[in-house]
């Protein structure tokens, strides 16, 4: 096959968006130019890479296979570029970081402090939920992932870099607010506002209740910490959240931490990447920075 890197980059953009128009916008090319590059690539491969159903396009079997190999090729080239840059010192490069939505309450401070030391490194931050983080790890898309409990079924390398205390919160006027030594049995009688199934906090809560032989009474599920805090403030129930997410609400008296036996429940934040992944100089610098400075920022 006589394939060019430009054709592969264009093909990946179309495969990612499943749209010639959106790929053209991303690449700052005209749609005819994108179509021409894909057509030339298909002629070189000798197989169709996309198929059209109505107004939608999708990858053919050959398209899926080529997408897999083209991602590996481009990743290797990116790593080669990073190695070349490392010979010049850690003063440049691009770093892609993905973090759990809960970590985003302090991640910007980490990145800002890191940027002051390494101003030449271009940073990209993706904030998403646990399910998406797991998928990113499977695809080896990001340089580093900051998350709670790493998925046990994957071959990963991780290091805990910071404690993540989980606390029970309620509205300031809740009947349990101010009460001392609340038992888990008494807490289990309350209605909970909780994160969606599969989130790290939800997994920790379910394991806690299971180990105590208690049933979690869920009144509402939400995908965002901000929505959970608003619901608790409105008196819709209690919740268990990371203490990092409620600093402002505690300062302003909008939420209260309940004194429950066994809490705070100490978990950890982890710095995660695929096992065997060759970290770029920028990624190694960020990893070392986080391990040394996260608790003091």
N, C-alpha and C positions, 0 to 999 in steps of 0.2 A: 504494500500500500504506500502511495506517495501522499502522505498526510502532513500538513503544516501545523505548527503550534497555533497559529491564528485561527485555523479552521476548528481546532479542538476547543479553544477558548469560546468561540462563537457557539459551537455545538453545546458546550456545557451551559451557557447562558440560556439557550432555548430550552434545553432539558430541565433546567432548574425552574424556569417560569412556565414551561409548556405554553409559550406564547412568543411568536416572532416579534410582535410589537413591543412587548415589555423587554425582551432581550435587546432589541435595537435601542431602546431608551437607556438601558443600563450601560451598553457599550458605546453610546453616543454615535451610532451608525444609523443609516437609513434602513428601513425594513427591506427594500430590494437587495441591499448589500448583504444583510444577514441571510436572506433566502439564497443568495448566490453562493455564499460560503458553505452553507449546509448542503446545497445541491452538488457542489464540487466535491465535498467530503463523501456524499453518498455515491457519487460516480467512482471515486477512488476505492471506496470499500466494496462496491458492487452489490450493495443491499440497501433497501430503504431503512432509514433510521427513525422516521416519524410516520404516523398514520393519522388521517383526519376523519373524525366522525362528526358530521354536522359542522359546527363552528369550533369544535374542540380538537386539539391535537394531543397525541400521546406517543410515548416511546414504543417502538417495535421491540421484539426480542433482541435483534441486533443492536438497536439503540441502547437498550439497557446494558448489554455487554460492553459496548464501546464507552458508555458513560462511566462504567466502573474503571476501565483501564485508563481513560483520559484523566479521571480524577487522580489516579495514582501517578501518572506521568507528570501532571502539573504540580502535584504535591512534592514529588522528588525534585523538580526544578526549583520550587520555592525553597526547599531545604538547601539545595546547592547554592542558591543566591545568599541565603542566610549564612552559610559557612564562609562564603567569600567575604561577606560583610564582617564576620567575626575576626577575620585576619586584620581588619582595620581597627578593631576594638569595638566595644559595645556602645557605640554612639549613634547607631541608626538601626533600621529594621522595622518590621511591622509585627505587632503582637495582638492576637485575637483571644480575648478572654470571655468566657461565658459564666454567668453566676446565677445562683438561685435567686428568686425574687426577694426572699427575706434578706439575703446578704446585701442586696442593693442599698440597704439603709446605711451601710458603712463602706461599701465598695468604692464609691466615688472618692472618699477620703484617701483610701489606699492608692488609687490610681493617681490622684493629684500629688501625693507625696512621692510616689515613684517617678512621676514625670519631672519633678523638680531636680531629681538626681540624674535622670536619663532623658533630657528634653528632646533628643533626636529620634527617640523611638515613637513611632506612630501607634497609637492604641485604638483598639476596637472593642467595645463592650456590648455584649448581648445579655439582656436580663430576661429570664424565662422560667418556666416551671420545671419540676423534677422530670416529668415525662419527656420534655423536649431536651433536657440536659443529657438524659440517658441515650436518646437518639443521636445527639451530637457526638457523644463518646463512641457509640457504635460506628459512626461514619468517620470518626477521627477528624472532625471538621475544625475544632478549635485547638489552639495551642495548649491552653490550660482551662480547667473547669473548677470553680469554687462552689461547693455544695455541702449538704449535710451528709447523710448516710450514703456512701457509694454503693452502687448495685453489686451484690455479691456474685451474680451469675456471669460477670464480665471479667476479662483479664485486664486488670488496672493496677496502676501504682498510685498510692495516695499517702498523704501525710496530714495529720491533724495540725492545724495552725492556730486555733482559737476556740475557747469554750463557747458553747451556745446554750445558755441557761433557758429552759422553758418554764414559764410561770403561768399561773391561773389568773385570768383577769375578769373583772365584772364592772358594771356601772358603779360609780361612787355611792349611790343610794341603794345598792343591792343589799338584801337582808344579811348576807354573809360578809359584807365589807366591814372590816374592823374586828371580826370575830377571830379568836385565837385557836390554833390547833384544830382546824377543820379536818375531819377524817375523810378518807377516800370514799367510804360508804356514804357519807353525807354529801360529798361532792357528786357522787354518781346519781343522786336524786335530781340534780339540776339538768336543765336542757342546755345542750351545747351548740354553739355556732362553730363549725369546724371547716378546715380546708378540704379540698376535693380528694377523692380516693387516689392513692398513689403518691401524694405529696410527702416529703420527709417528715414534716411535723405530724401529719395524720398517722403515718406509720408508727412514730414514737408513741403517740397517744393510745393507739389501739393496742400496742404491745403492753403498755403500762396497765391498762384496764384488764386485759386478758390475764396478765400475771397476778392481778389482785382478785381474779374471779368475778369481775364486775362487768356490767353491760353499759356501754356508752350510749346515752340518750341524745341522739342527734336531732336537732330541730331544723337546722338549715346548713347547707354546704355552700361554700364560696371559694372562688379561685384566687382572690386577692386579699392580702393582709389588710389593706385599707378598708375594704368592705366589711371584713370581720370586725374591725375596731369600731366602725360606725354602728354595726348591728348590736354589738355589746353595749355601746354607749346608749343606744335607744332602748335597752332593757329587753332585748330579744333572747338573752341567754348569757351564759358564761363561755369562756374559751380558754384554750391553752396556746400561747404564742411564744415566740422568741422574745426575750427581754430587750434585745437590740431594736425591736420594731416599735417600742412604746415609750421611748425616752421623752418625747415631746408631750405625749398625753399624761404621763406621770407628773411632769413639771407643771402642767397647767391644771392638774386635778380632774381631767376628763375621764380617766380610768383609774381603777384601784386594783392592786395585786392582792389576791386572797391568800391568807396564811394556811396553806394546806399541808398536811403531813407528807413528807417525802419530796416537797418542792422547795426551791427550784430543782427541776429535773435537769441534770447536767448532761448535755450532748456536746458534740464538737463539730466545727466546720472543717472541711477537708479540702486540700488542694489536690486535684485529680488529673491524671492523663492516662492514655492507653499504655499498657505494659510494653516496653521495648521501644516506645516512641523516642526518636532523637530530638531532643529539645533544642530549639535555636538559641543562640547566645542571648537574645532578648528575653526569651522564655525562661532561661536559666537565671538570668538576672532578676526577673520578676519573682520567680519561685524563692530565691534566696532572700529577696527583700521582704516578701510576705512572711516567711518563716521567722525572720529576725525582728520584724517591726509591727506585725499586725496587732499585737496586744497593747501596744503603746500609742496607737494612732486614734 
